[in-house]
Amino acid sequence: MIDIFCYLKAMEKPKILLIDNNEIFLELFCCLPEANFFEVIPFNSAKKALDYLSKNKADVVISDNQMPKMSGTELLLQIQDMHPDIPFILITAYGSSEQAIAAIKQGAFHYFEKPIDDKLELFWSTIREAVDKRGMLGEIEALRKEKALQSKRLTSIIGRSDRITQVRESIAVVAELKVTVLIYGETGTGKELVARAVHDQSGRQNKGFFAINCSELSLGVMESELFGHEKGSFTGAVARRKGLFEIADKGTLFLDEISNAPMTLQSKMLRVLETHEFKRVGGVSPIYSDFRIIAATNTPLEDAVTQGRFRQDLLYRLNTYVIETPPLRDRKEDIPLLAEYYLRHFSTAYHRYLEGISESAMDALISYQWPGNVRELVNVIERAVITCRESKITTRDIPFASETSVNLSSMNLKQMEQYVIGLALKKSGFNKTRASEMLGIARKTLIEKIRKYNIQEAD
């Protein structure tokens, strides 16, 4: 025992939270010789302990069960929501074994019946075991995060063009600042990639990065996803659930396609962004969370405000710092780098070790206008790697290059757009839904362009 205590003393002292409404017990406990080997922080109410834990952590929590306003068992449930990895030791009155057993079933590490004077050696031994468990869980979590970082999707921002260099510089400027970032850009330009880069270069890189697409969920589902809900708050809410605002504490929350967030939800989001406090659906207690918001949109929010689809005050809250992701057609010098990068990636993934891309195929890639931007390029290269039967990718493996000998470089932008739309319609059998997906644009936008250019199926 002496060796263990000497070891603990040489380290940073483990932090113990002690909660009991009996002030005399708190004083006596802190005066015990063994307590010198720990940093004991006493609280005479559960609420004070919760307030402390909302902004700090501890290695072990020890609490009396019989307390006014909130019992130790109720405190256990609250702490499990906030810090499920902190071991909890319950002290009960003599003869309250049923309550203690119930607490064990709910996740308590151990329990002791009062008085504890006659079992102090076991008591301190149990605390040391709890400290060891906390350290082990911390190591496991660190290994899990390291593995998650190693298995992350490709987050490199590739390119040497002036436009992409500006994006990198913008990321470096804002990453360490605790400000909201708004990312503008067409579909497929890598807005989430930029958001991840901001997160990875910030002080939050070891915490979570969470993303939600504001255009994919209904109002009710999105509200539950963001704010969480209490058990029984609506039909189907069979258990309490944390929302992304809460889960993203100390991390980053990415709100993709923020322009499509329902108006009724925008006012609630505004308040959360201002105060960082919220309530779960059906909840009564405010929750504080230190999240960072990064939002993205492919639609100018100023236009959405003018159309009455977006709150102006929310726009002001979001656009503290703006980054614009350029379309691929505006940085064509990056196409060879991107193509070679994804060629290597998919060659390895599919065990197709190709030598490279032929000159004519690369010319076709550079000449193309890429309405779907980098996302479309990735898709084209992946399919080419799969279908290629030679040592290099050729024009036969590039769908828009193999069917035409048209000199795209001789066209103006209007002619090029008309040609690419016609080609997509031809390849899809004039299926507007499939053609819009190939082009990376909305079906409504495609129909408008078909009318604009008077493109007929017979053509």
C-alpha beads as a LAMMPS data file, in Angstrom:
LAMMPS data file: protein, C-alpha beads

459 atoms
458 bonds

1 atom types
1 bond types

-500.0 500.0 xlo xhi
-500.0 500.0 ylo yhi
-500.0 500.0 zlo zhi

Masses

1 110.0

Atoms # bond

1 1 1 0.000 0.000 0.000
2 1 1 2.843 2.395 0.837
3 1 1 4.388 1.881 -2.618
4 1 1 1.118 2.646 -4.383
5 1 1 0.575 5.826 -2.385
6 1 1 4.144 6.963 -3.109
7 1 1 3.507 6.331 -6.781
8 1 1 0.283 8.356 -6.648
9 1 1 2.033 11.176 -4.833
10 1 1 4.735 11.370 -7.514
11 1 1 2.078 11.748 -10.186
12 1 1 -0.440 14.515 -10.625
13 1 1 -2.972 13.875 -7.885
14 1 1 -6.174 12.143 -9.024
15 1 1 -9.186 14.412 -8.600
16 1 1 -12.021 13.189 -6.351
17 1 1 -15.374 14.951 -6.075
18 1 1 -16.976 14.352 -2.670
19 1 1 -20.680 15.264 -2.302
20 1 1 -22.532 15.208 1.012
21 1 1 -24.872 17.718 2.656
22 1 1 -23.206 16.938 6.017
23 1 1 -20.489 19.614 6.358
24 1 1 -18.854 17.788 9.292
25 1 1 -18.438 14.615 7.220
26 1 1 -16.821 16.642 4.417
27 1 1 -14.329 18.224 6.816
28 1 1 -13.450 14.927 8.484
29 1 1 -12.971 13.175 5.144
30 1 1 -10.618 15.879 3.822
31 1 1 -8.531 15.582 7.026
32 1 1 -7.915 11.838 6.652
33 1 1 -4.198 11.090 5.983
34 1 1 -4.983 9.064 2.843
35 1 1 -6.854 12.053 1.370
36 1 1 -3.522 13.868 0.989
37 1 1 -2.700 11.585 -1.924
38 1 1 -5.717 12.866 -3.844
39 1 1 -7.132 16.250 -4.788
40 1 1 -10.405 16.101 -2.876
41 1 1 -12.994 18.707 -3.911
42 1 1 -15.954 18.779 -1.477
43 1 1 -19.506 19.910 -2.344
44 1 1 -22.479 20.163 0.016
45 1 1 -25.058 19.763 -2.786
46 1 1 -25.457 17.748 -5.974
47 1 1 -26.231 20.876 -8.001
48 1 1 -22.855 22.452 -7.154
49 1 1 -21.085 19.274 -8.199
50 1 1 -22.972 19.222 -11.506
51 1 1 -22.106 22.870 -12.140
52 1 1 -18.445 22.020 -11.608
53 1 1 -18.605 18.973 -13.891
54 1 1 -20.267 20.971 -16.665
55 1 1 -16.908 22.682 -17.241
56 1 1 -14.399 20.307 -15.599
57 1 1 -13.689 16.622 -15.226
58 1 1 -12.819 14.362 -12.321
59 1 1 -11.289 10.936 -11.834
60 1 1 -13.826 9.655 -9.272
61 1 1 -17.128 10.912 -7.837
62 1 1 -18.164 9.871 -4.313
63 1 1 -21.638 10.863 -3.176
64 1 1 -24.000 10.314 -0.281
65 1 1 -27.368 8.996 -1.426
66 1 1 -29.706 10.741 1.044
67 1 1 -29.524 14.434 0.142
68 1 1 -32.203 17.116 -0.236
69 1 1 -33.416 18.161 -3.742
70 1 1 -31.357 15.518 -5.554
71 1 1 -30.372 12.075 -4.285
72 1 1 -27.075 10.392 -5.028
73 1 1 -28.828 7.934 -7.372
74 1 1 -30.316 10.827 -9.350
75 1 1 -26.900 12.494 -9.426
76 1 1 -25.422 9.274 -10.830
77 1 1 -27.799 9.402 -13.818
78 1 1 -26.977 13.066 -14.474
79 1 1 -23.218 12.435 -14.361
80 1 1 -23.532 9.418 -16.645
81 1 1 -25.060 11.724 -19.259
82 1 1 -22.269 14.283 -18.896
83 1 1 -19.224 12.050 -18.287
84 1 1 -20.100 8.335 -18.596
85 1 1 -16.453 7.361 -18.084
86 1 1 -16.157 8.785 -14.517
87 1 1 -16.474 6.013 -11.855
88 1 1 -19.198 6.761 -9.291
89 1 1 -19.108 5.467 -5.683
90 1 1 -22.320 5.712 -3.667
91 1 1 -22.489 6.003 0.142
92 1 1 -25.814 4.826 1.559
93 1 1 -27.427 4.734 4.969
94 1 1 -27.233 1.496 6.916
95 1 1 -29.826 -0.989 5.677
96 1 1 -30.269 0.696 2.257
97 1 1 -28.783 -2.178 0.286
98 1 1 -31.696 -2.266 -2.177
99 1 1 -31.004 1.322 -3.246
100 1 1 -27.299 0.533 -3.520
101 1 1 -27.889 -2.548 -5.683
102 1 1 -30.175 -0.506 -7.927
103 1 1 -27.398 2.068 -8.297
104 1 1 -24.922 -0.674 -9.266
105 1 1 -27.348 -1.841 -11.965
106 1 1 -27.537 1.743 -13.219
107 1 1 -23.767 1.911 -13.584
108 1 1 -22.277 2.851 -10.190
109 1 1 -18.722 1.544 -9.660
110 1 1 -19.253 0.524 -6.026
111 1 1 -21.229 1.368 -2.887
112 1 1 -20.542 1.579 0.851
113 1 1 -22.949 1.638 3.776
114 1 1 -22.443 4.135 6.593
115 1 1 -20.525 4.189 8.801
116 1 1 -17.344 3.611 6.772
117 1 1 -14.932 3.936 9.744
118 1 1 -14.613 0.163 10.112
119 1 1 -13.854 -0.430 6.398
120 1 1 -11.530 2.443 5.507
121 1 1 -8.847 0.164 4.038
122 1 1 -11.375 -1.360 1.609
123 1 1 -12.790 2.104 0.950
124 1 1 -9.423 3.584 -0.121
125 1 1 -8.545 0.446 -2.062
126 1 1 -11.807 0.806 -3.996
127 1 1 -11.025 4.452 -4.766
128 1 1 -7.625 3.445 -6.135
129 1 1 -9.284 0.785 -8.310
130 1 1 -11.689 3.426 -9.613
131 1 1 -8.776 5.759 -10.412
132 1 1 -7.042 2.907 -12.271
133 1 1 -10.225 2.199 -14.237
134 1 1 -10.540 5.879 -15.177
135 1 1 -6.935 5.903 -16.417
136 1 1 -7.463 2.725 -18.422
137 1 1 -10.607 4.135 -20.040
138 1 1 -8.670 7.286 -20.900
139 1 1 -5.947 5.243 -22.597
140 1 1 -8.527 3.234 -24.537
141 1 1 -10.243 6.436 -25.658
142 1 1 -6.907 7.921 -26.749
143 1 1 -6.126 4.791 -28.783
144 1 1 -9.615 4.865 -30.313
145 1 1 -9.184 8.485 -31.363
146 1 1 -5.739 7.793 -32.786
147 1 1 -7.134 4.901 -34.816
148 1 1 -10.042 7.052 -35.981
149 1 1 -7.613 9.740 -37.142
150 1 1 -5.549 7.155 -39.013
151 1 1 -8.617 5.713 -40.753
152 1 1 -10.080 9.078 -41.668
153 1 1 -11.256 9.680 -45.191
154 1 1 -8.975 11.609 -47.497
155 1 1 -8.962 15.175 -46.218
156 1 1 -6.081 16.585 -48.240
157 1 1 -6.852 19.804 -50.093
158 1 1 -5.045 19.179 -53.354
159 1 1 -3.942 21.836 -55.800
160 1 1 -1.462 24.609 -56.535
161 1 1 -3.762 27.154 -58.171
162 1 1 -4.118 30.660 -56.732
163 1 1 -7.749 29.986 -55.783
164 1 1 -6.991 26.859 -53.782
165 1 1 -3.940 28.520 -52.211
166 1 1 -6.278 31.263 -50.965
167 1 1 -8.525 28.608 -49.416
168 1 1 -5.571 27.066 -47.563
169 1 1 -4.480 30.489 -46.306
170 1 1 -8.013 31.220 -45.099
171 1 1 -8.093 27.923 -43.213
172 1 1 -4.756 28.690 -41.531
173 1 1 -6.010 32.136 -40.464
174 1 1 -9.281 31.004 -38.893
175 1 1 -8.572 27.475 -37.624
176 1 1 -7.325 28.455 -34.163
177 1 1 -9.871 31.244 -33.671
178 1 1 -13.070 30.458 -31.797
179 1 1 -15.347 31.914 -34.464
180 1 1 -18.118 30.575 -36.667
181 1 1 -17.111 29.842 -40.266
182 1 1 -19.404 29.939 -43.305
183 1 1 -18.282 28.079 -46.437
184 1 1 -19.742 29.027 -49.820
185 1 1 -19.353 26.869 -52.909
186 1 1 -21.076 24.900 -55.629
187 1 1 -22.073 21.298 -55.048
188 1 1 -19.059 18.998 -55.205
189 1 1 -16.375 21.640 -54.556
190 1 1 -15.294 20.127 -51.234
191 1 1 -17.020 22.272 -48.613
192 1 1 -17.000 19.485 -46.025
193 1 1 -13.341 18.835 -46.839
194 1 1 -12.576 22.475 -45.978
195 1 1 -14.637 22.217 -42.785
196 1 1 -12.666 19.137 -41.710
197 1 1 -9.410 20.940 -42.472
198 1 1 -10.459 23.836 -40.223
199 1 1 -11.287 21.332 -37.477
200 1 1 -8.057 19.339 -37.915
201 1 1 -5.900 22.476 -37.678
202 1 1 -7.701 23.820 -34.608
203 1 1 -7.257 23.037 -30.929
204 1 1 -10.306 20.773 -31.209
205 1 1 -8.678 18.237 -33.518
206 1 1 -8.663 15.547 -30.825
207 1 1 -12.393 15.950 -30.269
208 1 1 -15.187 14.914 -32.585
209 1 1 -16.204 16.334 -35.963
210 1 1 -19.934 15.878 -36.500
211 1 1 -21.900 16.686 -39.669
212 1 1 -25.583 17.022 -40.473
213 1 1 -27.223 17.905 -43.797
214 1 1 -29.993 20.405 -43.163
215 1 1 -31.815 19.527 -46.393
216 1 1 -32.208 15.795 -45.804
217 1 1 -34.319 15.656 -42.629
218 1 1 -37.807 16.735 -41.643
219 1 1 -38.272 19.477 -39.048
220 1 1 -39.106 17.091 -36.209
221 1 1 -36.255 14.688 -36.924
222 1 1 -33.736 17.485 -37.362
223 1 1 -34.779 19.139 -34.092
224 1 1 -34.293 15.828 -32.272
225 1 1 -30.947 15.239 -34.007
226 1 1 -29.628 18.661 -32.991
227 1 1 -31.144 19.175 -29.533
228 1 1 -31.705 15.597 -28.386
229 1 1 -34.832 14.519 -26.533
230 1 1 -36.044 13.190 -23.216
231 1 1 -37.722 9.834 -22.788
232 1 1 -41.444 10.071 -23.581
233 1 1 -41.198 13.564 -25.128
234 1 1 -42.928 12.261 -28.272
235 1 1 -44.212 9.000 -29.707
236 1 1 -41.254 6.699 -30.234
237 1 1 -38.962 8.464 -27.742
238 1 1 -38.374 5.317 -25.690
239 1 1 -35.149 6.589 -24.119
240 1 1 -33.259 9.803 -23.489
241 1 1 -31.016 10.764 -26.386
242 1 1 -28.281 13.358 -26.677
243 1 1 -28.339 15.682 -29.685
244 1 1 -25.440 16.885 -31.813
245 1 1 -25.193 20.217 -29.990
246 1 1 -24.472 18.241 -26.824
247 1 1 -22.343 15.498 -28.361
248 1 1 -20.143 18.059 -30.135
249 1 1 -19.001 19.606 -26.835
250 1 1 -15.357 20.734 -27.251
251 1 1 -15.584 19.581 -30.887
252 1 1 -16.958 20.859 -34.197
253 1 1 -20.472 20.672 -35.633
254 1 1 -20.761 21.034 -39.421
255 1 1 -24.161 22.244 -40.685
256 1 1 -24.219 21.410 -44.396
257 1 1 -26.710 23.116 -46.748
258 1 1 -27.713 25.488 -43.949
259 1 1 -29.823 27.524 -46.410
260 1 1 -32.378 24.683 -46.396
261 1 1 -32.901 24.661 -42.608
262 1 1 -36.620 25.132 -41.791
263 1 1 -37.518 28.691 -40.745
264 1 1 -39.124 27.485 -37.501
265 1 1 -35.828 25.833 -36.546
266 1 1 -33.660 28.814 -37.484
267 1 1 -34.818 30.943 -34.533
268 1 1 -33.945 28.119 -32.110
269 1 1 -30.563 27.642 -33.769
270 1 1 -29.887 31.387 -33.477
271 1 1 -30.380 31.325 -29.713
272 1 1 -28.143 28.282 -29.306
273 1 1 -25.378 29.910 -31.359
274 1 1 -25.599 33.035 -29.200
275 1 1 -25.642 31.376 -25.765
276 1 1 -24.355 27.813 -26.375
277 1 1 -27.210 26.732 -24.093
278 1 1 -30.240 24.666 -25.073
279 1 1 -32.793 22.188 -23.765
280 1 1 -33.494 18.729 -25.073
281 1 1 -36.908 18.236 -26.671
282 1 1 -39.217 17.684 -23.713
283 1 1 -36.504 18.747 -21.270
284 1 1 -36.544 21.506 -18.638
285 1 1 -32.883 21.838 -17.618
286 1 1 -30.598 24.022 -19.776
287 1 1 -27.452 22.330 -21.086
288 1 1 -24.224 24.169 -21.930
289 1 1 -21.982 22.909 -24.719
290 1 1 -18.717 24.338 -26.022
291 1 1 -19.164 23.401 -29.686
292 1 1 -17.831 25.212 -32.748
293 1 1 -20.137 25.752 -35.717
294 1 1 -19.020 25.540 -39.327
295 1 1 -21.822 25.970 -41.864
296 1 1 -21.898 25.517 -45.630
297 1 1 -24.222 26.412 -48.469
298 1 1 -24.278 26.293 -52.259
299 1 1 -26.811 29.134 -52.306
300 1 1 -25.921 32.718 -51.372
301 1 1 -27.638 33.292 -48.019
302 1 1 -28.235 36.946 -48.914
303 1 1 -30.525 35.749 -51.727
304 1 1 -32.296 33.378 -49.329
305 1 1 -32.840 36.312 -46.922
306 1 1 -34.301 38.432 -49.734
307 1 1 -36.632 35.560 -50.675
308 1 1 -37.786 35.231 -47.065
309 1 1 -36.313 31.740 -46.661
310 1 1 -33.549 32.631 -44.217
311 1 1 -33.292 34.812 -41.123
312 1 1 -31.042 37.823 -41.533
313 1 1 -29.922 37.746 -37.890
314 1 1 -28.881 34.101 -38.293
315 1 1 -26.894 35.065 -41.403
316 1 1 -25.021 37.681 -39.369
317 1 1 -24.299 35.074 -36.694
318 1 1 -22.970 32.564 -39.236
319 1 1 -20.851 34.682 -41.582
320 1 1 -18.272 35.889 -39.053
321 1 1 -15.622 34.447 -41.374
322 1 1 -16.348 33.320 -44.946
323 1 1 -14.402 30.854 -47.096
324 1 1 -15.310 30.315 -50.754
325 1 1 -14.510 26.986 -52.428
326 1 1 -13.838 27.565 -56.149
327 1 1 -15.479 25.442 -58.867
328 1 1 -13.146 23.052 -60.642
329 1 1 -13.529 24.909 -63.970
330 1 1 -11.863 27.935 -62.326
331 1 1 -8.763 25.987 -61.287
332 1 1 -8.079 23.703 -64.211
333 1 1 -4.359 23.659 -63.479
334 1 1 -5.230 21.474 -60.490
335 1 1 -7.004 18.803 -62.576
336 1 1 -3.842 16.777 -63.371
337 1 1 -2.864 16.740 -59.685
338 1 1 -6.350 15.673 -58.602
339 1 1 -6.642 13.050 -61.331
340 1 1 -3.270 11.475 -60.500
341 1 1 -4.022 11.573 -56.770
342 1 1 -7.337 9.734 -57.096
343 1 1 -5.868 7.380 -59.696
344 1 1 -3.324 6.214 -57.098
345 1 1 -6.009 5.994 -54.429
346 1 1 -8.450 3.873 -56.434
347 1 1 -5.693 1.785 -58.032
348 1 1 -4.647 0.729 -54.539
349 1 1 -8.238 0.248 -53.373
350 1 1 -9.164 -1.992 -56.337
351 1 1 -5.716 -3.610 -56.777
352 1 1 -5.442 -2.198 -60.300
353 1 1 -1.912 -0.865 -60.514
354 1 1 -2.042 1.443 -63.537
355 1 1 0.872 3.449 -64.904
356 1 1 -1.053 6.684 -65.258
357 1 1 -3.322 8.639 -67.599
358 1 1 -2.641 9.047 -71.301
359 1 1 -2.022 12.508 -72.711
360 1 1 -5.220 12.523 -74.777
361 1 1 -7.285 11.386 -71.779
362 1 1 -5.727 14.103 -69.609
363 1 1 -6.512 16.697 -72.311
364 1 1 -10.129 15.541 -72.240
365 1 1 -10.239 15.891 -68.453
366 1 1 -8.796 19.408 -68.619
367 1 1 -11.138 20.512 -71.445
368 1 1 -14.280 19.301 -69.680
369 1 1 -16.246 21.894 -67.670
370 1 1 -17.039 19.658 -64.673
371 1 1 -20.552 20.760 -63.669
372 1 1 -20.274 18.311 -60.753
373 1 1 -16.860 19.695 -59.763
374 1 1 -14.336 17.576 -57.833
375 1 1 -17.003 15.083 -56.783
376 1 1 -17.691 14.334 -60.457
377 1 1 -13.963 14.053 -61.207
378 1 1 -13.535 11.525 -58.403
379 1 1 -16.437 9.498 -59.805
380 1 1 -14.991 9.585 -63.346
381 1 1 -11.540 8.451 -62.180
382 1 1 -12.995 5.662 -60.044
383 1 1 -15.015 4.293 -62.970
384 1 1 -12.000 4.617 -65.254
385 1 1 -9.833 2.585 -62.878
386 1 1 -12.500 -0.122 -62.738
387 1 1 -13.108 -0.312 -66.511
388 1 1 -9.542 0.237 -67.765
389 1 1 -8.079 -2.830 -69.490
390 1 1 -4.751 -1.311 -70.497
391 1 1 -1.709 -0.110 -68.620
392 1 1 -2.942 3.494 -68.752
393 1 1 -6.304 5.218 -68.654
394 1 1 -7.233 6.349 -72.178
395 1 1 -10.094 8.312 -73.728
396 1 1 -12.013 5.023 -74.016
397 1 1 -12.258 5.034 -70.207
398 1 1 -13.505 8.648 -70.031
399 1 1 -17.248 8.719 -70.845
400 1 1 -17.445 12.238 -72.261
401 1 1 -14.194 11.844 -74.217
402 1 1 -14.940 8.490 -75.863
403 1 1 -18.148 9.602 -77.580
404 1 1 -17.058 12.806 -79.220
405 1 1 -14.293 14.423 -81.174
406 1 1 -15.688 17.900 -80.610
407 1 1 -13.045 20.507 -79.788
408 1 1 -14.372 21.891 -76.522
409 1 1 -11.685 24.542 -76.332
410 1 1 -13.190 26.239 -79.406
411 1 1 -16.545 26.758 -77.675
412 1 1 -17.659 29.661 -75.549
413 1 1 -19.163 29.005 -72.092
414 1 1 -22.773 28.999 -73.348
415 1 1 -22.018 26.538 -76.161
416 1 1 -20.062 24.330 -73.778
417 1 1 -22.901 24.218 -71.247
418 1 1 -25.422 23.391 -73.962
419 1 1 -23.176 20.643 -75.316
420 1 1 -22.543 19.050 -71.900
421 1 1 -26.242 19.094 -71.011
422 1 1 -27.097 17.482 -74.349
423 1 1 -24.450 14.821 -73.783
424 1 1 -25.791 14.019 -70.308
425 1 1 -29.347 13.755 -71.652
426 1 1 -28.165 11.464 -74.419
427 1 1 -26.291 9.200 -72.003
428 1 1 -29.295 9.026 -69.666
429 1 1 -31.801 8.314 -72.438
430 1 1 -33.318 11.751 -71.810
431 1 1 -34.063 10.749 -68.198
432 1 1 -33.951 14.176 -66.537
433 1 1 -33.448 12.801 -63.025
434 1 1 -30.444 10.689 -64.046
435 1 1 -29.039 13.481 -66.210
436 1 1 -29.269 16.009 -63.352
437 1 1 -27.443 13.553 -61.064
438 1 1 -24.701 13.109 -63.682
439 1 1 -24.353 16.875 -64.006
440 1 1 -24.471 17.462 -60.254
441 1 1 -27.315 19.989 -60.497
442 1 1 -30.931 20.050 -59.313
443 1 1 -33.544 18.503 -61.632
444 1 1 -35.446 21.802 -61.633
445 1 1 -32.295 23.636 -62.781
446 1 1 -31.785 21.115 -65.583
447 1 1 -35.384 21.545 -66.817
448 1 1 -34.910 25.313 -66.879
449 1 1 -31.739 24.946 -68.976
450 1 1 -33.450 22.498 -71.363
451 1 1 -36.115 25.136 -71.979
452 1 1 -33.494 27.877 -72.273
453 1 1 -31.565 26.028 -74.976
454 1 1 -34.708 24.452 -76.504
455 1 1 -33.160 20.969 -76.349
456 1 1 -35.504 18.320 -77.807
457 1 1 -35.262 14.564 -77.277
458 1 1 -35.119 14.077 -81.066
459 1 1 -31.996 16.260 -81.190

Bonds

1 1 1 2
2 1 2 3
3 1 3 4
4 1 4 5
5 1 5 6
6 1 6 7
7 1 7 8
8 1 8 9
9 1 9 10
10 1 10 11
11 1 11 12
12 1 12 13
13 1 13 14
14 1 14 15
15 1 15 16
16 1 16 17
17 1 17 18
18 1 18 19
19 1 19 20
20 1 20 21
21 1 21 22
22 1 22 23
23 1 23 24
24 1 24 25
25 1 25 26
26 1 26 27
27 1 27 28
28 1 28 29
29 1 29 30
30 1 30 31
31 1 31 32
32 1 32 33
33 1 33 34
34 1 34 35
35 1 35 36
36 1 36 37
37 1 37 38
38 1 38 39
39 1 39 40
40 1 40 41
41 1 41 42
42 1 42 43
43 1 43 44
44 1 44 45
45 1 45 46
46 1 46 47
47 1 47 48
48 1 48 49
49 1 49 50
50 1 50 51
51 1 51 52
52 1 52 53
53 1 53 54
54 1 54 55
55 1 55 56
56 1 56 57
57 1 57 58
58 1 58 59
59 1 59 60
60 1 60 61
61 1 61 62
62 1 62 63
63 1 63 64
64 1 64 65
65 1 65 66
66 1 66 67
67 1 67 68
68 1 68 69
69 1 69 70
70 1 70 71
71 1 71 72
72 1 72 73
73 1 73 74
74 1 74 75
75 1 75 76
76 1 76 77
77 1 77 78
78 1 78 79
79 1 79 80
80 1 80 81
81 1 81 82
82 1 82 83
83 1 83 84
84 1 84 85
85 1 85 86
86 1 86 87
87 1 87 88
88 1 88 89
89 1 89 90
90 1 90 91
91 1 91 92
92 1 92 93
93 1 93 94
94 1 94 95
95 1 95 96
96 1 96 97
97 1 97 98
98 1 98 99
99 1 99 100
100 1 100 101
101 1 101 102
102 1 102 103
103 1 103 104
104 1 104 105
105 1 105 106
106 1 106 107
107 1 107 108
108 1 108 109
109 1 109 110
110 1 110 111
111 1 111 112
112 1 112 113
113 1 113 114
114 1 114 115
115 1 115 116
116 1 116 117
117 1 117 118
118 1 118 119
119 1 119 120
120 1 120 121
121 1 121 122
122 1 122 123
123 1 123 124
124 1 124 125
125 1 125 126
126 1 126 127
127 1 127 128
128 1 128 129
129 1 129 130
130 1 130 131
131 1 131 132
132 1 132 133
133 1 133 134
134 1 134 135
135 1 135 136
136 1 136 137
137 1 137 138
138 1 138 139
139 1 139 140
140 1 140 141
141 1 141 142
142 1 142 143
143 1 143 144
144 1 144 145
145 1 145 146
146 1 146 147
147 1 147 148
148 1 148 149
149 1 149 150
150 1 150 151
151 1 151 152
152 1 152 153
153 1 153 154
154 1 154 155
155 1 155 156
156 1 156 157
157 1 157 158
158 1 158 159
159 1 159 160
160 1 160 161
161 1 161 162
162 1 162 163
163 1 163 164
164 1 164 165
165 1 165 166
166 1 166 167
167 1 167 168
168 1 168 169
169 1 169 170
170 1 170 171
171 1 171 172
172 1 172 173
173 1 173 174
174 1 174 175
175 1 175 176
176 1 176 177
177 1 177 178
178 1 178 179
179 1 179 180
180 1 180 181
181 1 181 182
182 1 182 183
183 1 183 184
184 1 184 185
185 1 185 186
186 1 186 187
187 1 187 188
188 1 188 189
189 1 189 190
190 1 190 191
191 1 191 192
192 1 192 193
193 1 193 194
194 1 194 195
195 1 195 196
196 1 196 197
197 1 197 198
198 1 198 199
199 1 199 200
200 1 200 201
201 1 201 202
202 1 202 203
203 1 203 204
204 1 204 205
205 1 205 206
206 1 206 207
207 1 207 208
208 1 208 209
209 1 209 210
210 1 210 211
211 1 211 212
212 1 212 213
213 1 213 214
214 1 214 215
215 1 215 216
216 1 216 217
217 1 217 218
218 1 218 219
219 1 219 220
220 1 220 221
221 1 221 222
222 1 222 223
223 1 223 224
224 1 224 225
225 1 225 226
226 1 226 227
227 1 227 228
228 1 228 229
229 1 229 230
230 1 230 231
231 1 231 232
232 1 232 233
233 1 233 234
234 1 234 235
235 1 235 236
236 1 236 237
237 1 237 238
238 1 238 239
239 1 239 240
240 1 240 241
241 1 241 242
242 1 242 243
243 1 243 244
244 1 244 245
245 1 245 246
246 1 246 247
247 1 247 248
248 1 248 249
249 1 249 250
250 1 250 251
251 1 251 252
252 1 252 253
253 1 253 254
254 1 254 255
255 1 255 256
256 1 256 257
257 1 257 258
258 1 258 259
259 1 259 260
260 1 260 261
261 1 261 262
262 1 262 263
263 1 263 264
264 1 264 265
265 1 265 266
266 1 266 267
267 1 267 268
268 1 268 269
269 1 269 270
270 1 270 271
271 1 271 272
272 1 272 273
273 1 273 274
274 1 274 275
275 1 275 276
276 1 276 277
277 1 277 278
278 1 278 279
279 1 279 280
280 1 280 281
281 1 281 282
282 1 282 283
283 1 283 284
284 1 284 285
285 1 285 286
286 1 286 287
287 1 287 288
288 1 288 289
289 1 289 290
290 1 290 291
291 1 291 292
292 1 292 293
293 1 293 294
294 1 294 295
295 1 295 296
296 1 296 297
297 1 297 298
298 1 298 299
299 1 299 300
300 1 300 301
301 1 301 302
302 1 302 303
303 1 303 304
304 1 304 305
305 1 305 306
306 1 306 307
307 1 307 308
308 1 308 309
309 1 309 310
310 1 310 311
311 1 311 312
312 1 312 313
313 1 313 314
314 1 314 315
315 1 315 316
316 1 316 317
317 1 317 318
318 1 318 319
319 1 319 320
320 1 320 321
321 1 321 322
322 1 322 323
323 1 323 324
324 1 324 325
325 1 325 326
326 1 326 327
327 1 327 328
328 1 328 329
329 1 329 330
330 1 330 331
331 1 331 332
332 1 332 333
333 1 333 334
334 1 334 335
335 1 335 336
336 1 336 337
337 1 337 338
338 1 338 339
339 1 339 340
340 1 340 341
341 1 341 342
342 1 342 343
343 1 343 344
344 1 344 345
345 1 345 346
346 1 346 347
347 1 347 348
348 1 348 349
349 1 349 350
350 1 350 351
351 1 351 352
352 1 352 353
353 1 353 354
354 1 354 355
355 1 355 356
356 1 356 357
357 1 357 358
358 1 358 359
359 1 359 360
360 1 360 361
361 1 361 362
362 1 362 363
363 1 363 364
364 1 364 365
365 1 365 366
366 1 366 367
367 1 367 368
368 1 368 369
369 1 369 370
370 1 370 371
371 1 371 372
372 1 372 373
373 1 373 374
374 1 374 375
375 1 375 376
376 1 376 377
377 1 377 378
378 1 378 379
379 1 379 380
380 1 380 381
381 1 381 382
382 1 382 383
383 1 383 384
384 1 384 385
385 1 385 386
386 1 386 387
387 1 387 388
388 1 388 389
389 1 389 390
390 1 390 391
391 1 391 392
392 1 392 393
393 1 393 394
394 1 394 395
395 1 395 396
396 1 396 397
397 1 397 398
398 1 398 399
399 1 399 400
400 1 400 401
401 1 401 402
402 1 402 403
403 1 403 404
404 1 404 405
405 1 405 406
406 1 406 407
407 1 407 408
408 1 408 409
409 1 409 410
410 1 410 411
411 1 411 412
412 1 412 413
413 1 413 414
414 1 414 415
415 1 415 416
416 1 416 417
417 1 417 418
418 1 418 419
419 1 419 420
420 1 420 421
421 1 421 422
422 1 422 423
423 1 423 424
424 1 424 425
425 1 425 426
426 1 426 427
427 1 427 428
428 1 428 429
429 1 429 430
430 1 430 431
431 1 431 432
432 1 432 433
433 1 433 434
434 1 434 435
435 1 435 436
436 1 436 437
437 1 437 438
438 1 438 439
439 1 439 440
440 1 440 441
441 1 441 442
442 1 442 443
443 1 443 444
444 1 444 445
445 1 445 446
446 1 446 447
447 1 447 448
448 1 448 449
449 1 449 450
450 1 450 451
451 1 451 452
452 1 452 453
453 1 453 454
454 1 454 455
455 1 455 456
456 1 456 457
457 1 457 458
458 1 458 459
